[in-house]
Amino acid sequence: MLVGAFEDDPVSRFMFAGAQRRRLGLHSFFTSQLRRQYLPHGHVYVTEDLSGAALWAPPDRERQAVAELLQLLPTAPFLTSPHTIGALRLILKVENLHPKERHWYLFTLGTAPERQGKGVGSALLRSMLARVDEAGEPAYLESSKERNLSLYSRFGFEVIDQVPSKRGSPPIWRMWREPRVPQI
């Protein structure tokens, strides 16, 4: 499902040349992320029908950027394209901009293409953000699709900056959300 959700993603299209390479690369990428990072050390939420998924890192999860990048080595063969160096630079730049403050990190929110725009992502966000608010902690994400900014804004995320495109790479919007006080 995540492969389908991200096939049209601007960063995926930039990183993986060609539809077949993109599908294989995304499969490798999400498999590595789920198995090595988010299932053992994060929070993975899926809808009952598996049409949507959200991968969150809790505030107490120790970030080890280099180790996490090394865990993605199985994806490297699929990155071969004219943009390989640019893709790696983009990944490192975004990683270096990751906030140091304690926060929940929404790494991935994906919905099956046929269910996009039908409230699946909203349901996943609503559920987890209620827990984040209860804990009184902020949340952070990076969006690679401009059309998703309005969805995240409805849930209280604000754009803190835009990582500009360079050498053909797509822009990425970094978003932050302060905790909301529960309504009594």
N, C-alpha and C positions, 0 to 999 in steps of 0.2 A: 504494500500500500504506500509506504513512504517513497519508494522508487517512482511510482506513478505520480505522487503528489509533487515531486521535485523535478520531474522531467522537463518542465517548461521554465524552471527557475533560472533567472539570469546568471547567477553564479555557476550553477551546474552546467549551463550551456557554454559558459566561458571556459570552465575547467576541463570538460570532457568533449573532445571533438567527435561529432557524429552520434546519431541516436543509439546505435547498438553499444558503442563504447560508453556512452552516458548511462544507459541502463545497467550495464555490468559494473561500471565504476560506482554508481549510486548504491547498488546492491552491496558491493564490497564495503563501501564507506559506512552505510547504516548498520550492516552486520557487525563490523568492528566496533562502532560506537556503542551499540546495544550490548554486545557480549562483554566487551572489555571495560566499558566506562559507566554506562547508565543502568544496566541491570544490577551490577554488583555495588555501585557507589552512588547511584542517583535515584530518581523517581521516574518510572515509566507508567504512563496512563494511556489506556486505549478504550475506545467505545466498545460496547457489547458486540456490535456487528463488525468490529475491526475496520471501520471506515475512517477512523481518525486516531491519531496518537500524539502525545505530548511527552517530551523528554526534558526533565528538569534536573538541575544540579542544586542540592541544598547549600545553604550558606556555610555549613561546616565541612563541606567537601573540599579537601585540599587540592588546589589546582597545580598540576604538574605539566605545564605546557609542552615541554620537550618530550616527556614520556608519552603523553597523549598523542603527539604527532607521530612518534615512533610506532605506536600501536596501529596507526593507519597505513603502515608500509604495504600491506596487501593491496591497497588501493592505488599505489604508485604506478603500476603498469598501465592503468587506464587513463592516467593524467597526460600521457604523451600527446602533445598537440603544440601548435605554434604558441600557445599561451601558457605552457607549463611553468616557466619562470615567473611570469606575471601572476599566475594563480598562487604559487607558493608565496610570493611577496604579499599578495592580498591577504592570505591566511595569516601570515606572521604580523602584518600591520594590524589587522583586526584583533588578533590575540594580544598584542602589545597595548592596545587601547582598552582592554577589558578592565572594568572598574575594580579597584582594590578594596572598596568598602564591602562590608558584609551584605550579601544579597542572595536571593534566589535567582537562578539563571535558566531562562527558557531557551534551551539549545535548539529544539526542534518542535514545531507544531505543524503537523501535516494532515491533510484530508484527502481521501480518494477523489480523483478528478470528478467523478459523477456525483459526488456528494458536496462538492465545494459550493459555498453560498447558501447552504441549507441548515446552518446552525451547529454543525458538528464541532468546528473549531471553537466557537463561542461557548459551547457546553463544556469543552475541556478546559478552556481558560477560566470560566466562571467557577468551576469546581475547585481548581487548584488555587486560584487567587483568593477564594474565601479562606482557605487554610493559611495562605501567606499573610493575609490581613489579620487573621486571628493571632498569628505569631508576632504581628507588628513589625514585619520586615519588608524592605523594598524588593523589587524585582527588576531584572534587566534582560534585554534581548537584542538581537541584531536581525533586522529584516532586509532581505535581498529583493523583495518585491514591493514596489511603491504602492501597489493596489492594496496591500495588507496593512498599510499604515493606519487607515481609518478603522479597521477592526481593532487593532491594538489600542488606538486612541480611545475608542468607546469603553475600554476596560481600564483607562487611566494611565496608559503609557504615554510618555511625551518624548518626542525626538530630542536627543541631546546634541547630536551632530550627524553629519553625513560623511562617511569615508568616501572621498571623491574618486571617481573613476580615473585610472591612469593606464595608458597603453592599451586601451580597449577593454579594461576590466569594468564590470558594472558597479554602480554605487551601492553602498550598504548603509542603512540607517540604523544608528544605535539609539535604543530607546530605554528609558528609565521610568519606573513607577514607584511612587511613595506608597506606603501602606494606607489603606482607607480605614477609618474608624468604623467598626460595625454599628449598624443602625439598631437602636434599642426600641 
